[in-house]
Amino acid sequence: MTDGENTQNRWTSSQSAIDARMTAACNNVKAAGITVYTILVLDGTPTILQSCASSTDKYYKITSTSQMVSVFSQIGTKLSRLRVAK
């Protein structure tokens, strides 16, 4: 959950470096079989969050903080439908 603007982290303030690090992290997590949901809050750049989400239905854009409860409820419903099998 973010505004999608990678402007500062503990190592750098270079947006391109932060974007590259985030992209690598997203790719590694998805390659490990972990489902990624992303939420763009209010304004920001959606591109990196859309590509980080495991699929288009796992990316959300909200325009009001009051929508957070609904989005988390939707995600929770999707997660409750998961089943782990050997």
Biopython code that builds the backbone (N, CA, C, O; Angstrom):
import numpy as np
from Bio.PDB.StructureBuilder import StructureBuilder

atoms = [
    (1, "MET", "N", (0.853, -1.154, 0.000)),
    (1, "MET", "CA", (0.000, 0.000, 0.000)),
    (1, "MET", "C", (0.908, 1.228, 0.000)),
    (1, "MET", "O", (1.741, 1.393, 0.891)),
    (2, "THR", "N", (0.744, 2.066, -0.982)),
    (2, "THR", "CA", (1.617, 3.222, -1.144)),
    (2, "THR", "C", (0.975, 4.228, -2.090)),
    (2, "THR", "O", (-0.072, 3.973, -2.684)),
    (3, "ASP", "N", (1.626, 5.364, -2.212)),
    (3, "ASP", "CA", (1.203, 6.331, -3.224)),
    (3, "ASP", "C", (1.900, 6.053, -4.554)),
    (3, "ASP", "O", (1.629, 6.735, -5.543)),
    (4, "GLY", "N", (2.790, 5.067, -4.595)),
    (4, "GLY", "CA", (3.447, 4.690, -5.833)),
    (4, "GLY", "C", (4.629, 5.560, -6.207)),
    (4, "GLY", "O", (5.256, 5.341, -7.244)),
    (5, "GLU", "N", (4.939, 6.534, -5.387)),
    (5, "GLU", "CA", (6.071, 7.416, -5.663)),
    (5, "GLU", "C", (7.252, 6.985, -4.796)),
    (5, "GLU", "O", (7.265, 7.232, -3.590)),
    (6, "ASN", "N", (8.229, 6.349, -5.404)),
    (6, "ASN", "CA", (9.419, 5.901, -4.674)),
    (6, "ASN", "C", (10.448, 7.022, -4.640)),
    (6, "ASN", "O", (11.287, 7.133, -5.534)),
    (7, "THR", "N", (10.378, 7.849, -3.607)),
    (7, "THR", "CA", (11.249, 9.016, -3.546)),
    (7, "THR", "C", (12.342, 8.924, -2.493)),
    (7, "THR", "O", (13.292, 9.707, -2.520)),
    (8, "GLN", "N", (12.223, 7.986, -1.575)),
    (8, "GLN", "CA", (13.224, 7.901, -0.498)),
    (8, "GLN", "C", (13.167, 6.517, 0.135)),
    (8, "GLN", "O", (12.087, 5.999, 0.415)),
    (9, "ASN", "N", (14.326, 5.927, 0.356)),
    (9, "ASN", "CA", (14.409, 4.750, 1.208)),
    (9, "ASN", "C", (15.650, 4.916, 2.068)),
    (9, "ASN", "O", (16.271, 5.978, 2.041)),
    (10, "ARG", "N", (16.021, 3.917, 2.816)),
    (10, "ARG", "CA", (17.143, 4.111, 3.739)),
    (10, "ARG", "C", (18.503, 4.179, 3.039)),
    (10, "ARG", "O", (19.500, 4.550, 3.657)),
    (11, "TRP", "N", (18.543, 3.821, 1.745)),
    (11, "TRP", "CA", (19.820, 3.813, 1.041)),
    (11, "TRP", "C", (19.985, 4.962, 0.060)),
    (11, "TRP", "O", (21.107, 5.409, -0.177)),
    (12, "THR", "N", (18.896, 5.447, -0.514)),
    (12, "THR", "CA", (19.036, 6.429, -1.589)),
    (12, "THR", "C", (17.762, 7.260, -1.749)),
    (12, "THR", "O", (16.703, 6.912, -1.228)),
    (13, "SER", "N", (17.892, 8.349, -2.471)),
    (13, "SER", "CA", (16.713, 9.128, -2.849)),
    (13, "SER", "C", (16.534, 9.121, -4.369)),
    (13, "SER", "O", (15.756, 9.904, -4.913)),
    (14, "SER", "N", (17.263, 8.229, -5.050)),
    (14, "SER", "CA", (17.151, 8.086, -6.501)),
    (14, "SER", "C", (15.923, 7.232, -6.819)),
    (14, "SER", "O", (15.889, 6.042, -6.506)),
    (15, "GLN", "N", (14.913, 7.850, -7.446)),
    (15, "GLN", "CA", (13.685, 7.119, -7.737)),
    (15, "GLN", "C", (13.953, 5.913, -8.625)),
    (15, "GLN", "O", (13.377, 4.848, -8.404)),
    (16, "SER", "N", (14.813, 6.060, -9.624)),
    (16, "SER", "CA", (15.069, 4.927, -10.521)),
    (16, "SER", "C", (15.738, 3.770, -9.779)),
    (16, "SER", "O", (15.435, 2.609, -10.053)),
    (17, "ALA", "N", (16.634, 4.067, -8.854)),
    (17, "ALA", "CA", (17.282, 3.009, -8.070)),
    (17, "ALA", "C", (16.274, 2.320, -7.150)),
    (17, "ALA", "O", (16.295, 1.098, -6.999)),
    (18, "ILE", "N", (15.400, 3.106, -6.544)),
    (18, "ILE", "CA", (14.379, 2.536, -5.656)),
    (18, "ILE", "C", (13.383, 1.713, -6.469)),
    (18, "ILE", "O", (12.989, 0.627, -6.045)),
    (19, "ASP", "N", (12.975, 2.217, -7.628)),
    (19, "ASP", "CA", (12.064, 1.471, -8.495)),
    (19, "ASP", "C", (12.684, 0.130, -8.901)),
    (19, "ASP", "O", (12.007, -0.898, -8.899)),
    (20, "ALA", "N", (13.966, 0.147, -9.245)),
    (20, "ALA", "CA", (14.645, -1.086, -9.653)),
    (20, "ALA", "C", (14.696, -2.085, -8.498)),
    (20, "ALA", "O", (14.485, -3.282, -8.696)),
    (21, "ARG", "N", (14.973, -1.599, -7.313)),
    (21, "ARG", "CA", (15.018, -2.464, -6.132)),
    (21, "ARG", "C", (13.634, -3.039, -5.830)),
    (21, "ARG", "O", (13.504, -4.216, -5.496)),
    (22, "MET", "N", (12.609, -2.206, -5.949)),
    (22, "MET", "CA", (11.245, -2.672, -5.705)),
    (22, "MET", "C", (10.833, -3.696, -6.752)),
    (22, "MET", "O", (10.226, -4.713, -6.416)),
    (23, "THR", "N", (11.152, -3.441, -8.009)),
    (23, "THR", "CA", (10.829, -4.374, -9.087)),
    (23, "THR", "C", (11.502, -5.721, -8.855)),
    (23, "THR", "O", (10.879, -6.768, -9.032)),
    (24, "ALA", "N", (12.770, -5.696, -8.460)),
    (24, "ALA", "CA", (13.486, -6.949, -8.179)),
    (24, "ALA", "C", (12.832, -7.699, -7.017)),
    (24, "ALA", "O", (12.675, -8.919, -7.069)),
    (25, "ALA", "N", (12.455, -6.966, -5.975)),
    (25, "ALA", "CA", (11.795, -7.599, -4.822)),
    (25, "ALA", "C", (10.464, -8.217, -5.246)),
    (25, "ALA", "O", (10.160, -9.348, -4.867)),
    (26, "CYS", "N", (9.680, -7.494, -6.017)),
    (26, "CYS", "CA", (8.388, -8.009, -6.488)),
    (26, "CYS", "C", (8.576, -9.266, -7.341)),
    (26, "CYS", "O", (7.866, -10.256, -7.164)),
    (27, "ASN", "N", (9.525, -9.217, -8.253)),
    (27, "ASN", "CA", (9.787, -10.368, -9.119)),
    (27, "ASN", "C", (10.238, -11.577, -8.312)),
    (27, "ASN", "O", (9.806, -12.697, -8.584)),
    (28, "ASN", "N", (11.096, -11.367, -7.329)),
    (28, "ASN", "CA", (11.573, -12.472, -6.494)),
    (28, "ASN", "C", (10.447, -13.094, -5.677)),
    (28, "ASN", "O", (10.362, -14.317, -5.558)),
    (29, "VAL", "N", (9.593, -12.262, -5.123)),
    (29, "VAL", "CA", (8.472, -12.758, -4.320)),
    (29, "VAL", "C", (7.512, -13.560, -5.197)),
    (29, "VAL", "O", (7.080, -14.649, -4.820)),
    (30, "LYS", "N", (7.185, -13.017, -6.364)),
    (30, "LYS", "CA", (6.266, -13.731, -7.259)),
    (30, "LYS", "C", (6.890, -15.028, -7.766)),
    (30, "LYS", "O", (6.194, -16.034, -7.909)),
    (31, "ALA", "N", (8.196, -15.015, -8.039)),
    (31, "ALA", "CA", (8.886, -16.228, -8.495)),
    (31, "ALA", "C", (8.874, -17.307, -7.422)),
    (31, "ALA", "O", (8.942, -18.496, -7.733)),
    (32, "ALA", "N", (8.788, -16.899, -6.165)),
    (32, "ALA", "CA", (8.724, -17.858, -5.052)),
    (32, "ALA", "C", (7.307, -18.385, -4.851)),
    (32, "ALA", "O", (7.064, -19.171, -3.936)),
    (33, "GLY", "N", (6.373, -17.960, -5.695)),
    (33, "GLY", "CA", (5.015, -18.461, -5.615)),
    (33, "GLY", "C", (4.122, -17.717, -4.637)),
    (33, "GLY", "O", (3.049, -18.203, -4.279)),
    (34, "ILE", "N", (4.555, -16.546, -4.206)),
    (34, "ILE", "CA", (3.781, -15.745, -3.263)),
    (34, "ILE", "C", (2.889, -14.783, -4.046)),
    (34, "ILE", "O", (3.343, -14.123, -4.981)),
    (35, "THR", "N", (1.632, -14.712, -3.659)),
    (35, "THR", "CA", (0.679, -13.809, -4.312)),
    (35, "THR", "C", (0.854, -12.405, -3.757)),
    (35, "THR", "O", (0.891, -12.206, -2.543)),
    (36, "VAL", "N", (0.960, -11.428, -4.659)),
    (36, "VAL", "CA", (1.171, -10.036, -4.269)),
    (36, "VAL", "C", (-0.043, -9.200, -4.646)),
    (36, "VAL", "O", (-0.469, -9.183, -5.801)),
    (37, "TYR", "N", (-0.594, -8.505, -3.654)),
    (37, "TYR", "CA", (-1.657, -7.522, -3.859)),
    (37, "TYR", "C", (-1.034, -6.146, -3.656)),
    (37, "TYR", "O", (-0.224, -5.961, -2.747)),
    (38, "THR", "N", (-1.403, -5.182, -4.491)),
    (38, "THR", "CA", (-0.916, -3.818, -4.316)),
    (38, "THR", "C", (-2.091, -2.850, -4.309)),
    (38, "THR", "O", (-3.104, -3.062, -4.975)),
    (39, "ILE", "N", (-1.925, -1.781, -3.537)),
    (39, "ILE", "CA", (-2.965, -0.763, -3.433)),
    (39, "ILE", "C", (-2.327, 0.609, -3.611)),
    (39, "ILE", "O", (-1.445, 1.000, -2.846)),
    (40, "LEU", "N", (-2.778, 1.326, -4.620)),
    (40, "LEU", "CA", (-2.348, 2.704, -4.840)),
    (40, "LEU", "C", (-3.316, 3.602, -4.090)),
    (40, "LEU", "O", (-4.519, 3.581, -4.349)),
    (41, "VAL", "N", (-2.798, 4.382, -3.172)),
    (41, "VAL", "CA", (-3.636, 5.236, -2.332)),
    (41, "VAL", "C", (-3.578, 6.678, -2.835)),
    (41, "VAL", "O", (-2.509, 7.279, -2.937)),
    (42, "LEU", "N", (-4.750, 7.208, -3.144)),
    (42, "LEU", "CA", (-4.929, 8.590, -3.593)),
    (42, "LEU", "C", (-4.207, 8.828, -4.902)),
    (42, "LEU", "O", (-4.611, 8.267, -5.921)),
    (43, "ASP", "N", (-3.157, 9.635, -4.923)),
    (43, "ASP", "CA", (-2.447, 9.966, -6.156)),
    (43, "ASP", "C", (-1.119, 9.230, -6.196)),
    (43, "ASP", "O", (-0.625, 8.752, -5.174)),
    (44, "GLY", "N", (-0.556, 9.149, -7.374)),
    (44, "GLY", "CA", (0.751, 8.521, -7.513)),
    (44, "GLY", "C", (0.895, 7.872, -8.868)),
    (44, "GLY", "O", (0.045, 8.026, -9.745)),
    (45, "THR", "N", (1.984, 7.144, -9.027)),
    (45, "THR", "CA", (2.300, 6.481, -10.281)),
    (45, "THR", "C", (1.898, 5.013, -10.190)),
    (45, "THR", "O", (2.477, 4.263, -9.404)),
    (46, "PRO", "N", (0.917, 4.595, -10.980)),
    (46, "PRO", "CA", (0.424, 3.222, -10.860)),
    (46, "PRO", "C", (1.308, 2.156, -11.494)),
    (46, "PRO", "O", (1.214, 0.985, -11.124)),
    (47, "THR", "N", (2.154, 2.527, -12.428)),
    (47, "THR", "CA", (2.881, 1.554, -13.242)),
    (47, "THR", "C", (3.612, 0.508, -12.418)),
    (47, "THR", "O", (3.429, -0.687, -12.647)),
    (48, "ILE", "N", (4.428, 0.925, -11.473)),
    (48, "ILE", "CA", (5.228, -0.033, -10.717)),
    (48, "ILE", "C", (4.351, -0.922, -9.832)),
    (48, "ILE", "O", (4.661, -2.096, -9.626)),
    (49, "LEU", "N", (3.262, -0.364, -9.312)),
    (49, "LEU", "CA", (2.370, -1.170, -8.480)),
    (49, "LEU", "C", (1.570, -2.158, -9.324)),
    (49, "LEU", "O", (1.319, -3.281, -8.888)),
    (50, "GLN", "N", (1.173, -1.754, -10.509)),
    (50, "GLN", "CA", (0.463, -2.670, -11.402)),
    (50, "GLN", "C", (1.358, -3.839, -11.784)),
    (50, "GLN", "O", (0.904, -4.983, -11.821)),
    (51, "SER", "N", (2.622, -3.560, -12.066)),
    (51, "SER", "CA", (3.529, -4.639, -12.461)),
    (51, "SER", "C", (3.955, -5.495, -11.268)),
    (51, "SER", "O", (4.341, -6.651, -11.443)),
    (52, "CYS", "N", (3.889, -4.945, -10.076)),
    (52, "CYS", "CA", (4.250, -5.707, -8.889)),
    (52, "CYS", "C", (3.148, -6.681, -8.491)),
    (52, "CYS", "O", (3.437, -7.763, -7.980)),
    (53, "ALA", "N", (1.907, -6.316, -8.715)),
    (53, "ALA", "CA", (0.792, -7.203, -8.373)),
    (53, "ALA", "C", (0.894, -8.497, -9.186)),
    (53, "ALA", "O", (1.360, -8.495, -10.326)),
    (54, "SER", "N", (0.456, -9.585, -8.585)),
    (54, "SER", "CA", (0.537, -10.884, -9.258)),
    (54, "SER", "C", (-0.315, -10.957, -10.517)),
    (54, "SER", "O", (0.011, -11.708, -11.437)),
    (55, "SER", "N", (-1.391, -10.197, -10.575)),
    (55, "SER", "CA", (-2.239, -10.117, -11.768)),
    (55, "SER", "C", (-3.055, -8.826, -11.671)),
    (55, "SER", "O", (-3.072, -8.164, -10.634)),
    (56, "THR", "N", (-3.725, -8.484, -12.766)),
    (56, "THR", "CA", (-4.448, -7.213, -12.793)),
    (56, "THR", "C", (-5.553, -7.137, -11.738)),
    (56, "THR", "O", (-5.877, -6.050, -11.260)),
    (57, "ASP", "N", (-6.131, -8.280, -11.374)),
    (57, "ASP", "CA", (-7.195, -8.258, -10.365)),
    (57, "ASP", "C", (-6.652, -8.159, -8.941)),
    (57, "ASP", "O", (-7.420, -8.135, -7.980)),
    (58, "LYS", "N", (-5.340, -8.103, -8.811)),
    (58, "LYS", "CA", (-4.716, -7.969, -7.493)),
    (58, "LYS", "C", (-4.112, -6.570, -7.291)),
    (58, "LYS", "O", (-3.411, -6.319, -6.310)),
    (59, "TYR", "N", (-4.394, -5.686, -8.215)),
    (59, "TYR", "CA", (-3.993, -4.280, -8.118)),
    (59, "TYR", "C", (-5.250, -3.462, -7.862)),
    (59, "TYR", "O", (-6.261, -3.632, -8.544)),
    (60, "TYR", "N", (-5.183, -2.579, -6.881)),
    (60, "TYR", "CA", (-6.308, -1.718, -6.543)),
    (60, "TYR", "C", (-5.846, -0.268, -6.521)),
    (60, "TYR", "O", (-4.734, 0.035, -6.090)),
    (61, "LYS", "N", (-6.711, 0.620, -6.990)),
    (61, "LYS", "CA", (-6.461, 2.054, -6.879)),
    (61, "LYS", "C", (-7.631, 2.638, -6.113)),
    (61, "LYS", "O", (-8.785, 2.504, -6.520)),
    (62, "ILE", "N", (-7.324, 3.287, -4.999)),
    (62, "ILE", "CA", (-8.383, 3.930, -4.239)),
    (62, "ILE", "C", (-8.161, 5.438, -4.259)),
    (62, "ILE", "O", (-7.026, 5.915, -4.277)),
    (63, "THR", "N", (-9.258, 6.170, -4.255)),
    (63, "THR", "CA", (-9.185, 7.623, -4.335)),
    (63, "THR", "C", (-9.577, 8.290, -3.029)),
    (63, "THR", "O", (-9.548, 9.514, -2.902)),
    (64, "SER", "N", (-9.949, 7.453, -2.050)),
    (64, "SER", "CA", (-10.322, 7.963, -0.745)),
    (64, "SER", "C", (-9.894, 6.950, 0.314)),
    (64, "SER", "O", (-10.027, 5.742, 0.121)),
    (65, "THR", "N", (-9.392, 7.444, 1.406)),
    (65, "THR", "CA", (-8.964, 6.522, 2.465)),
    (65, "THR", "C", (-10.137, 5.713, 3.013)),
    (65, "THR", "O", (-9.936, 4.642, 3.584)),
    (66, "SER", "N", (-11.340, 6.208, 2.847)),
    (66, "SER", "CA", (-12.518, 5.468, 3.316)),
    (66, "SER", "C", (-12.735, 4.179, 2.522)),
    (66, "SER", "O", (-13.484, 3.308, 2.964)),
    (67, "GLN", "N", (-12.098, 4.043, 1.364)),
    (67, "GLN", "CA", (-12.223, 2.837, 0.545)),
    (67, "GLN", "C", (-11.318, 1.699, 1.032)),
    (67, "GLN", "O", (-11.462, 0.562, 0.582)),
    (68, "MET", "N", (-10.395, 1.994, 1.941)),
    (68, "MET", "CA", (-9.446, 0.976, 2.402)),
    (68, "MET", "C", (-10.137, -0.235, 3.011)),
    (68, "MET", "O", (-9.769, -1.373, 2.717)),
    (69, "VAL", "N", (-11.119, -0.004, 3.840)),
    (69, "VAL", "CA", (-11.808, -1.113, 4.501)),
    (69, "VAL", "C", (-12.421, -2.049, 3.460)),
    (69, "VAL", "O", (-12.324, -3.270, 3.580)),
    (70, "SER", "N", (-13.044, -1.477, 2.451)),
    (70, "SER", "CA", (-13.661, -2.276, 1.400)),
    (70, "SER", "C", (-12.619, -3.090, 0.627)),
    (70, "SER", "O", (-12.828, -4.273, 0.356)),
    (71, "VAL", "N", (-11.505, -2.458, 0.276)),
    (71, "VAL", "CA", (-10.458, -3.152, -0.476)),
    (71, "VAL", "C", (-9.847, -4.276, 0.363)),
    (71, "VAL", "O", (-9.656, -5.385, -0.137)),
    (72, "PHE", "N", (-9.544, -4.005, 1.614)),
    (72, "PHE", "CA", (-8.985, -5.059, 2.467)),
    (72, "PHE", "C", (-9.995, -6.182, 2.674)),
    (72, "PHE", "O", (-9.605, -7.344, 2.793)),
    (73, "SER", "N", (-11.265, -5.862, 2.720)),
    (73, "SER", "CA", (-12.306, -6.882, 2.827)),
    (73, "SER", "C", (-12.329, -7.746, 1.568)),
    (73, "SER", "O", (-12.444, -8.969, 1.654)),
    (74, "GLN", "N", (-12.218, -7.112, 0.400)),
    (74, "GLN", "CA", (-12.175, -7.868, -0.857)),
    (74, "GLN", "C", (-10.966, -8.793, -0.901)),
    (74, "GLN", "O", (-11.079, -9.956, -1.286)),
    (75, "ILE", "N", (-9.821, -8.273, -0.508)),
    (75, "ILE", "CA", (-8.607, -9.089, -0.500)),
    (75, "ILE", "C", (-8.759, -10.238, 0.492)),
    (75, "ILE", "O", (-8.399, -11.376, 0.188)),
    (76, "GLY", "N", (-9.290, -9.943, 1.670)),
    (76, "GLY", "CA", (-9.500, -10.987, 2.673)),
    (76, "GLY", "C", (-10.415, -12.084, 2.169)),
    (76, "GLY", "O", (-10.180, -13.263, 2.433)),
    (77, "THR", "N", (-11.461, -11.704, 1.443)),
    (77, "THR", "CA", (-12.377, -12.694, 0.867)),
    (77, "THR", "C", (-11.652, -13.575, -0.138)),
    (77, "THR", "O", (-11.835, -14.792, -0.147)),
    (78, "LYS", "N", (-10.834, -12.969, -0.979)),
    (78, "LYS", "CA", (-10.061, -13.758, -1.956)),
    (78, "LYS", "C", (-9.102, -14.703, -1.248)),
    (78, "LYS", "O", (-8.951, -15.855, -1.654)),
    (79, "LEU", "N", (-8.460, -14.227, -0.203)),
    (79, "LEU", "CA", (-7.517, -15.077, 0.518)),
    (79, "LEU", "C", (-8.226, -16.214, 1.239)),
    (79, "LEU", "O", (-7.667, -17.303, 1.366)),
    (80, "SER", "N", (-9.423, -15.985, 1.704)),
    (80, "SER", "CA", (-10.136, -17.047, 2.422)),
    (80, "SER", "C", (-10.577, -18.166, 1.495)),
    (80, "SER", "O", (-10.931, -19.250, 1.960)),
    (81, "ARG", "N", (-10.561, -17.923, 0.202)),
    (81, "ARG", "CA", (-10.920, -18.948, -0.770)),
    (81, "ARG", "C", (-9.729, -19.835, -1.137)),
    (81, "ARG", "O", (-9.893, -20.825, -1.851)),
    (82, "LEU", "N", (-8.547, -19.493, -0.661)),
    (82, "LEU", "CA", (-7.361, -20.285, -0.962)),
    (82, "LEU", "C", (-7.408, -21.604, -0.221)),
    (82, "LEU", "O", (-7.996, -21.714, 0.854)),
    (83, "ARG", "N", (-6.779, -22.598, -0.814)),
    (83, "ARG", "CA", (-6.712, -23.897, -0.183)),
    (83, "ARG", "C", (-5.317, -24.454, -0.386)),
    (83, "ARG", "O", (-4.798, -24.459, -1.502)),
    (84, "VAL", "N", (-4.717, -24.918, 0.684)),
    (84, "VAL", "CA", (-3.382, -25.508, 0.609)),
    (84, "VAL", "C", (-3.555, -27.019, 0.559)),
    (84, "VAL", "O", (-4.262, -27.605, 1.379)),
    (85, "ALA", "N", (-2.903, -27.637, -0.409)),
    (85, "ALA", "CA", (-2.991, -29.098, -0.562)),
    (85, "ALA", "C", (-1.607, -29.661, -0.822)),
    (85, "ALA", "O", (-0.745, -28.993, -1.392)),
    (86, "LYS", "N", (-1.410, -30.879, -0.403)),
    (86, "LYS", "CA", (-0.126, -31.544, -0.665)),
    (86, "LYS", "C", (-0.180, -32.264, -1.985)),
    (86, "LYS", "O", (0.802, -32.887, -2.388)),
]
sb = StructureBuilder()
sb.init_structure("model")
sb.init_model(0)
sb.init_chain("A")
sb.init_seg("    ")
for serial, (resi, resn, name, xyz) in enumerate(atoms, 1):
    if name == "N":
        sb.init_residue(resn, " ", resi, " ")
    sb.init_atom(name, np.array(xyz, "f"), 0.0, 1.0, " ", f" {name:<3s}", serial, name[0])
structure = sb.get_structure()
